[in-house]
Amino acid sequence: MAGIAKSGSDQPVLEPSKLQEDGLEGVPEDWQHAVHTYQPCEGLYINCISGRPGGTWSFQAEGPAAFSINILLEGRIQTAFDDGAVVNVSAGSTILMASGEPASGWDVLDGQTDGAFRLVSIHLPQEAMANLTGLHMDELRRRARALPGDQSHIDAFLGVVPSSSTMQRVACDLLGFGRSYAAPCLSRDLYLRAKAMEGIACFMQENLELADMPLPVPADRQRLIEARALLEKNYGQEWTVQSLARAVGLNEKRLQQGFQALYGYPVHACLTRIRLNAAVALLKRGVSVTETAACCGFANLSHFSRMFHGHTGITPKQCALGISPRIAQQDTSMPLL
């Protein structure tokens, strides 16, 4: 990942996979309290930043071929590969960075404008990612239908999409769990590894799968991304296919076909998935079952409980008591609630 400072500056050079080995060397003093790095297993690096640094942090990033998913919960980022276009990233976004060759660039992390800064980066060397998923750069580009960001001057990709409620939940879990341990231990590393794999799986399902389906025309893709972002932000609202299509300026047929092509399921199932994932997060925060159902757009409590159990394998009450849900594969035939 990279940012806007120019090559040849006196900014420190960082390699994401080396942060843990190097400690906090090169990290500004006002950011050191916020930075936590983990390597729960060989080839997997998790960098977490959570705090109120009160300033910006600019640095050059360089390293070998790699794949990373970066979930920005709070703050702002400017990033670019060297000689590539600058990407401005706001809170609630997920950044995909992938390179098939050694690459370098710059990052500017803004922890001043909005106060708090919270970021989770899941980083894998390209070889480890290929071994895990079978995806090399050519295949990744072919599957990245909803992410403009191909770097024509190098073998790399840098794209940004709105973070789904699932991705934000994974990021919050990583930020909260990892820091509760003063030193590495088996249970912590197993949990961090599982959460990182969950984040990669969710991102791939939402953005990198179903590559052989016909793509929407380019003019529709940004509107489809906006449509999904609307559902993520306003999941408690009374949505219909007609009202969503009107909100983003697409006809209903193109909206439905576009959702199926980009995300692998229709609008109805997408909204249901978003609502149920949001319900898990609310219940974990101590919100009552009744209030959670209402906040997530479920008018009928028994229907909510039935849908929740089908999605997670547990009841809402069990989730509220701290039992971990097992997020299920969504039934694409689910009706709009």
C-alpha angles and dihedrals in degrees: 000000000000144000147207106284115109125254113261095037122135093248116129117263115232133185110204093219091052099054093095093046093047095043113211095327108141093018112120114248094243090055099043095087090056100048122090124168131191139184104192093174141359112296097011123102126181119192117189126188119186126156147068105281094167095216146049129279119208123185144151115248123201137158147125126302107308148158124222139173114204119193113197111199099167135008132029136276136196113198141168142155113247109283090007132113118280114249118208112208126194130193115287094041135118120213122206115202119180132163132180093198137032107294141179139195144132140279131198113192113197112207094156109062095058098023103228123063122198123172135158120197121192107195130188130172109247092249092053091049091049091049091049099046108010089239119139123178097272092051092044091054090049091053098042092089097149098042119079107197113105111154106222095190096056139021094266145102131213117180138159130208133170110272114249120227087253093055091047091050091052090050092050091049091052093047093048103040102041096055093051090076120074093202139013116283135166097255092049094048093047090051094047091048092049092048092049091051089049090053093049091047093049092047092050093047092050099041116010109043137089092041095165096060118100111268124232114251112273093251090060099047098075090048090051090051088049090049093054091046089054090054091048092050099040104030093143092060123102099257127183127178088249095052093046092048090051092049094058099033100249130122116247097251094053090045093053094043091046094052091050092050098043102035105021097240136063128261093265095057092041092058092046092051092048092049094049093047089050089050091056091053093048094048090049089055092056101260111150121254092245094049092045092053091051094045091051095051100260110136094182117061096201091050089050091051092049094048092044092052091049091051100044108020091238136076123257089249091054090050091050089052091057103263109145116245122230103220107221131212105270120246104236091207094066114130124241108265 
